[in-house]
Amino acid sequence: MSSAQIEIQLIGIVVAAACALPGVFLVLRGMAMMSDAISHTVLLGIVLGFLITGDLESPWLLFGAAAMGLLTVSLTELLNRTRLVKQDAAIGLVFPALFSIAVILISRFARGVHLDTDAVLLGELAFAPFDRLMLFGALLPRSLVVMSIILVINLLFILALYKELKLATFDAGLAAALGFSPALIHYGLMGMVSITAVGAFDAVGSILVVAFMVAPAAAAYLLTDKLERMLLYSVGLGALGAVGGYWMAHLMDANIAGSMATVIGLLFLLCLLFAPERGLLATAARRQRQRWEFAQTMLTIHLLHHEGTPEAGVENRLDHLHDHLRWEPAFAQGVVQRADERGLVRLENGSLHLTEAGRGLATTMLTEKR
Amino acid sequence: MDADKLAVQVADLTVAYQEKPVLWDVDLDVPQGVLMAIVGPNGAGKTTMLKAILGLLTPAAGHVSIFGKPYQQQRSLVGYVPQRGSVDWDFPTSVLDVVMMGNYGKLGWVRRPGAADRRAAQSALEKVGMADYADRQISQLSGGQQQRTFLARALMQDAQVYFMDEPFQGVDATTERAIVDLLKELRAQGKTVLAVHHDLQTVPEYFDWVMLLNVRRIASGPVNEVFTDENLRAAYGGRVGFLNKRQDHEPA
């Protein structure tokens, strides 16, 4: 691997980690689309910052962009609070408006500057190693430095306010009652999303910012029940997507950011299918098992009902389950076989009898309090 | 009444959503050490009143004091049990973790809960009969268990006044019993509880004070004084099937 290749992958990993951290809280708050909005509207902050300072490297651009992110959030909330527009529609109204103002400003006043709209959407990671700055006597890729600083800021923010973020996300009412202003925490988080989006979009573009914020968090949500682990898994999955995406782009000679977003999407799909407890396959298997178990319980209750009654001889015949419980013969056969294996029933001359265990199960199920 | 002795004092509380009043000039004095049910028909403003008292929404007028001082100065004395349905029970966390949230107010910003908080949370869970569920994922709880988890969290707050929004909503008989016992224990310790309640039948059995609310305050005071047919009719209009049943058993 050349050093440029290593650097591109490192940038990808750092961006993925920096995005995944706030992404977890966005996903848990049901605000994933806000990352889409913010990662576009920060462009307006950058353009305005550039027009005022005349310098594309000025740190004020970062502040302008972060402020624009927060403006996006508050405009969305303002619209939403009129109760005439729902949250998702409000996002859909605010962000194209701000984004298109930025596009107009670029085309009118900033043509010829390195601020073209293609780069905004998809970035160009392949060129990231060429843009370098001196730090601690070493010439490092600018994106790597900027994103590492942002990653550290995000880490510190989450480490310091972990319990506040958790409380305000789970129960905003209690947070407010205890004096932890949910609005303050909300805007802190949105500020974090904005700064991350600004730092990342130069290197990877806004589409990948959204992919890095949402997909790893949504996948991690399927893998664990613990918030700490969800944060760790998100970072890990994001990093995996970055490295995997780089090599996919390398093999296919494709756009790097697009490939990374694709691989992250595929990772999410894998989790959706194969997650141990919440995945689609696990859910289907559980449903199937519950169906068989429920049928066996039904069988024991049916047998218990008619036990010792004159019609028991008819009701409890294997070939009559079809009529009485409206079971397909094959299904009835399967249920009886499984109940037999579990020691719930005995089959004697085509007639079914409850065992002690079967009678026990039926009685508990009938008397169990809800 | 002496204002210092009053656990909760609400004066002229008015809350409006877009100029439509949902609470109209409500006054309420609650002495220390009572269990007060807040009853009234749907849309009477019961939850709104709790939220306004706790500063979760801004009233159009009025003020609230807890033991003589504004709520903002008395947060540590107040425990809050929101409606069970107000949170996402699929949130990735454990029962013990949710209970520990009750202590976050005392910890303040940035400080993390430690071993002592874990022990306190564990003992709060024991008090609501949930000791074995500490490490359970909250998405696996039944409705009654969710409610008990919330109550354990409120116990962690170690407050003087508790505000509970429908603590009996959709719980099983065992949980209902456990909650009643807990309320009586709180009262025995001199704590004050205000609970939004729906089942009129159980008001005299579970509570000793009651407030009847329907946008306005209809009445409030000891159950045997204000829980009368007349006040119930005023609060619920003609729609109290409960009244007819009650007359069969204990003619007023």
Interface residues (C-beta under 8 A of the other chain):
Chain A: L28 R83 A160 L161 Y162 K163 E164 K166 L167 T169 F170 D171 G173 L174 A176 A177 L178 G179 F180 Y221 T224 D225 K226 L227 R229 M230 K369 R370
Chain B: Q18 K51 L54 G55 L56 Q72 R75 V78 Y80 P82 S86 V87 D88 F91 P92 T93 S94 D97 V98 M101 Y104 G105 L107 W109 V110 R112 P113 Q137 S139 R153 D172 A173 T174
